[in-house]
Amino acid sequence: GAVVSQHPSRVICKSGTSVKIECRSLDFQATTMFWYRQFPKQSLMLMATSNEGSKATYEQGVEKDKFLINHASLTLSTLTVTSAHPEDSSFYICSARDTTRISSYEQYFGPGTRLTVT
Amino acid sequence: AQKVTQAQTEISVVEKEDVTLDCVYETRDTTYYLFWYKQPPSGELVFLIRRNSFDEQNEISGRYSWNFQKSTSSFNFTITASQVVDSAVYFCALLSGGYQKVTFGTGTKLQVIP
């Protein structure tokens, strides 16, 4: 159980276009999901916390108008990189918290999406 | 605030050697979870272990073992008889009850040489 999927796994887009990444909890409900970004040879940095039915909370320094997050259901959160530029090329990973568990500290990570902007 | 320090950036060992990856954490919460993840070149995070702050028992899983010491705020990871397939980046992470966000260390790249 506790599987999180991401789609697509890899995406290449041209500079100036937008790309959407999906994060799904497959066998549990997740009112809270998290989006991380990982640059090559670096650690994972939290970008934002996505809450079902409400606005996402962005970490300091993350442009909310550039990284649009929508968490429309208990099993799906999307991250849209708008007007992508080469510097947005990165590995994006989502995680989901199983909020049906009494101890909801657990987070389950998706396999990641590698974005390349040319 | 919470912080995770992995002082070892890169480690190289010869196959069959034992290797210990260090992790030191900081948090003011009394309730927290510590994690280790493996990230192979494919990029996917592979969950290895979760330990809560009330359980200081060391754990062994095959060639992997973990040493949790609250007195030194450390959660070290040892691989016994390392294998080439162990080559990856290993992340230590902390989730505090009050903070509700996972903080990752900077990772340790392990290279096992055949």
Interface residues (C-beta under 8 A of the other chain):
Chain A: F34 K41 Q42 S43 L44 L46 T49 F91 I93 S95 Y105 E106 Q107 Y108 F109 P111 G112 R114
Chain B: Y33 Y37 G43 E44 L45 F47 R50 F91 L95 G97 Q100 K101 V102 T103 F104 G105 T106 G107 K109
